[in-house]
Amino acid sequence: MGDRIQALIDQGYHFNVGDYISKGLQYYRNNFGPITILIGISSLIPVLLNLIGVTSIVGLLNLLLITPFVTGAMAIFLRKASNEEHPTLETFGAARDHMKNLIIYNVLYSLVLLLCFIPFFIFAAQGGAFNMMLSAIENPTFLVSMLVGYMGGGIVIVMLLCMIPFVYLAVAYWWTPYLIVYKGMDPWPAMEASRKLVSKKWGNHFSLAFLIGLIAILLGLFSYIFTFSSYLSILVELAIGVIVGAVFSCALFAAYENIVGFEDDPEGYDPIDHLVS
């Protein structure tokens, strides 16, 4: 772990949510085409696989290929964009050099988040709801109502309690791909460094995701109300997902760029400028 990262962990840093969203929007506007194509295709592939009935491999494909590649490709692309190098679609291909560690990270990340729900799974199994849950996965719309209706509020309370570590870790680990790509760190040390860094201003990081997520929800409701065709609604929601995902990725990068920086520091850069006095 570098001296700058340790200094940020020890002393904290400033985190301006509005500035990072604004900067993220700027990055997205300046590179609208390539970013939209990358995130659009990566979002469309699982949809198409589901439509043709190849649902069994969607989760595995996301876990081992799509998510690791997109996170790495965006990290490399936005780094070049921040240097005004005018990256193109070909830039995304450089992510292959980091795929091994990005895949390991994504598997570890998914396992850690899954472990948060062990108490829930135990409680559900003891309550006789485990088989019901497996059946409900095929119809997620009725999952919550089935749990409440058949088991009462106890399992819902346990699930909500499990969400606390889940949400904390989901946010805390999200700088890991940058540490892997920019700092050359191994997956687990990068995850722990990200967790410690983000935890210093976890509330601000969460606010960034919350505000962008709120915008996504409002846009989704708007499209639901004013889109009368079910097929058109799917396309509009997919477009909203792509745009919101792109803005979020760019804003997250903008925050990392401003606070942590890259392996080769620009001349005159002083990490103390970002520390909390």
NORJO-V70005 format. One record per residue. N is the residue number from 1. RES is the residue in one letter. SS is DSSP state (a for helix, b for strand, c for the rest). PSI is psi in degrees with one decimal (NA if undefined). BURIAL is # if it has 9 or more other C-alpha atoms within 8 Angstrom, else .. Layout:
# NORJO-V70005
N|RES|SS|PSI|BURIAL + N|RES|SS|PSI|BURIAL
This chain:
# NORJO-V70005
1|M|c|129.7|. + 2|G|c|164.8|. + 3|D|a|-38.4|. + 4|R|a|-43.5|. + 5|I|a|-43.2|# + 6|Q|a|-38.3|# + 7|A|a|-40.2|# + 8|L|a|-38.6|# + 9|I|a|-41.7|# + 10|D|a|-41.2|. + 11|Q|a|-11.7|# + 12|G|c|-177.8|# + 13|Y|b|166.8|# + 14|H|c|142.5|. + 15|F|c|107.9|. + 16|N|c|103.6|. + 17|V|a|-47.3|# + 18|G|a|-41.5|. + 19|D|a|-40.2|. + 20|Y|a|-35.4|# + 21|I|a|-43.2|# + 22|S|a|-45.1|# + 23|K|a|-38.2|# + 24|G|a|-42.0|# + 25|L|a|-38.4|# + 26|Q|a|-44.9|. + 27|Y|a|-41.8|# + 28|Y|a|-42.8|# + 29|R|a|-41.7|. + 30|N|a|-19.5|. + 31|N|c|39.6|# + 32|F|a|-47.1|. + 33|G|a|-60.7|. + 34|P|a|-42.3|# + 35|I|a|-42.8|# + 36|T|a|-40.1|# + 37|I|a|-46.0|. + 38|L|a|-53.6|# + 39|I|a|-34.2|# + 40|G|a|-47.6|# + 41|I|a|-42.8|. + 42|S|a|-28.6|# + 43|S|a|-30.7|# + 44|L|a|-32.3|# + 45|I|a|-51.3|. + 46|P|a|-36.0|# + 47|V|a|-46.2|. + 48|L|a|-40.1|. + 49|L|a|-38.9|# + 50|N|a|-38.4|# + 51|L|a|-35.0|. + 52|I|c|3.4|. + 53|G|c|7.3|. + 54|V|c|67.5|# + 55|T|c|-21.3|. + 56|S|c|-24.7|. + 57|I|c|-2.4|. + 58|V|a|-48.4|# + 59|G|a|-44.5|. + 60|L|a|-38.6|. + 61|L|a|-42.1|# + 62|N|a|-41.7|# + 63|L|a|-44.2|# + 64|L|a|-7.9|# + 65|L|a|-61.6|# + 66|I|a|-55.4|# + 67|T|a|-47.6|# + 68|P|a|-41.8|# + 69|F|a|-45.2|# + 70|V|a|-42.9|# + 71|T|a|-42.0|# + 72|G|a|-43.3|# + 73|A|a|-42.2|# + 74|M|a|-38.9|# + 75|A|a|-45.1|# + 76|I|a|-44.3|# + 77|F|a|-48.7|# + 78|L|a|-30.6|# + 79|R|a|-43.8|. + 80|K|a|-37.8|# + 81|A|a|-37.9|# + 82|S|a|-23.5|. + 83|N|c|5.7|. + 84|E|c|42.2|. + 85|E|c|3.1|. + 86|H|c|63.7|. + 87|P|c|155.2|# + 88|T|c|-174.4|. + 89|L|a|-32.4|. + 90|E|a|-25.3|. + 91|T|a|-34.7|# + 92|F|a|-29.8|# + 93|G|a|-21.2|. + 94|A|a|-13.0|# + 95|A|a|-22.2|# + 96|R|a|-25.5|. + 97|D|a|-16.8|. + 98|H|a|6.8|# + 99|M|a|-39.6|# + 100|K|a|-53.2|. + 101|N|a|-32.6|# + 102|L|a|-36.8|# + 103|I|a|-45.2|# + 104|I|a|-43.8|# + 105|Y|a|-46.8|# + 106|N|a|-35.6|# + 107|V|a|-47.0|# + 108|L|a|-44.4|# + 109|Y|a|-46.2|# + 110|S|a|-39.8|. + 111|L|a|-42.7|. + 112|V|a|-44.3|. + 113|L|a|-36.6|# + 114|L|a|-38.2|. + 115|L|a|-26.3|. + 116|C|c|-24.3|# + 117|F|c|11.5|# + 118|I|a|-45.8|. + 119|P|a|-37.0|# + 120|F|a|-44.6|# + 121|F|a|-40.4|# + 122|I|a|-46.3|. + 123|F|a|-41.3|# + 124|A|a|-41.2|# + 125|A|a|-42.5|# + 126|Q|a|-30.9|. + 127|G|c|1.0|. + 128|G|c|18.9|. + 129|A|c|-2.8|# + 130|F|a|-46.8|# + 131|N|a|-35.5|. + 132|M|a|-37.8|. + 133|M|a|-41.0|# + 134|L|a|-39.2|. + 135|S|a|-36.2|. + 136|A|a|-20.6|# + 137|I|a|-32.8|. + 138|E|a|-17.0|. + 139|N|a|72.8|. + 140|P|a|-23.7|. + 141|T|a|-35.6|. + 142|F|a|7.7|. + 143|L|a|-51.0|# + 144|V|a|-45.4|. + 145|S|a|-35.6|. + 146|M|a|-43.4|. + 147|L|a|-44.7|# + 148|V|a|-42.9|# + 149|G|a|-37.5|. + 150|Y|a|-21.1|. + 151|M|a|-5.4|# + 152|G|c|-171.6|# + 153|G|c|-10.8|. + 154|G|a|-47.5|. + 155|I|a|-30.9|# + 156|V|a|-40.0|# + 157|I|a|-44.6|. + 158|V|a|-41.9|# + 159|M|a|-42.5|# + 160|L|a|-37.9|. + 161|L|a|-36.5|. + 162|C|a|-23.8|# + 163|M|a|-22.6|# + 164|I|a|-56.4|. + 165|P|a|-31.2|# + 166|F|a|-50.8|# + 167|V|a|-41.6|. + 168|Y|a|-49.5|. + 169|L|a|-33.7|# + 170|A|a|-38.1|# + 171|V|a|-44.2|# + 172|A|a|-29.8|# + 173|Y|c|2.0|# + 174|W|c|-4.1|. + 175|W|c|-1.1|# + 176|T|a|-47.6|# + 177|P|a|-35.0|# + 178|Y|a|-40.8|# + 179|L|a|-32.2|# + 180|I|a|-46.9|# + 181|V|a|-46.1|# + 182|Y|a|-34.3|. + 183|K|a|-8.5|# + 184|G|c|26.9|. + 185|M|c|152.7|# + 186|D|c|158.1|. + 187|P|a|-53.8|# + 188|W|a|-46.4|. + 189|P|a|-37.0|. + 190|A|a|-39.2|# + 191|M|a|-43.6|# + 192|E|a|-38.4|# + 193|A|a|-42.4|# + 194|S|a|-45.2|# + 195|R|a|-43.9|# + 196|K|a|-39.0|# + 197|L|a|-52.2|# + 198|V|a|-34.7|# + 199|S|a|-24.9|. + 200|K|c|-30.6|# + 201|K|c|45.7|# + 202|W|a|-41.2|# + 203|G|a|-39.8|. + 204|N|a|-41.6|# + 205|H|a|-43.9|# + 206|F|a|-38.5|# + 207|S|a|-36.5|# + 208|L|a|-48.8|# + 209|A|a|-39.2|# + 210|F|a|-45.4|. + 211|L|a|-44.7|. + 212|I|a|-38.3|# + 213|G|a|-38.7|# + 214|L|a|-41.3|. + 215|I|a|-42.0|. + 216|A|a|-41.9|# + 217|I|a|-44.7|. + 218|L|a|-42.0|. + 219|L|a|-38.5|# + 220|G|a|-42.0|# + 221|L|a|-40.6|. + 222|F|a|-45.1|. + 223|S|a|-35.0|# + 224|Y|a|-38.9|# + 225|I|a|-40.5|. + 226|F|a|-0.2|. + 227|T|c|118.8|# + 228|F|c|-18.4|. + 229|S|c|132.7|. + 230|S|a|-38.5|. + 231|Y|a|-41.0|. + 232|L|a|-36.7|# + 233|S|a|-40.6|# + 234|I|a|-44.3|. + 235|L|a|-41.2|. + 236|V|a|-43.3|# + 237|E|a|-36.3|# + 238|L|a|-42.5|# + 239|A|a|-41.6|# + 240|I|a|-43.3|# + 241|G|a|-41.1|# + 242|V|a|-47.3|# + 243|I|a|-46.3|# + 244|V|a|-41.6|# + 245|G|a|-39.2|# + 246|A|a|-45.8|# + 247|V|a|-42.3|# + 248|F|a|-45.2|# + 249|S|a|-42.8|# + 250|C|a|-38.9|# + 251|A|a|-38.8|# + 252|L|a|-41.1|# + 253|F|a|-43.0|# + 254|A|a|-38.8|# + 255|A|a|-46.8|# + 256|Y|a|-45.3|# + 257|E|a|-44.3|# + 258|N|a|-35.2|. + 259|I|a|-51.1|# + 260|V|c|-45.0|# + 261|G|c|-166.0|. + 262|F|c|176.6|. + 263|E|c|-43.8|. + 264|D|c|105.7|. + 265|D|c|138.8|. + 266|P|c|153.5|. + 267|E|c|132.8|. + 268|G|c|-0.4|. + 269|Y|c|132.7|. + 270|D|c|110.1|. + 271|P|a|-22.1|. + 272|I|a|-23.8|. + 273|D|a|-25.3|. + 274|H|a|-4.9|. + 275|L|b|152.8|# + 276|V|c|125.5|. + 277|S|c|NA|.
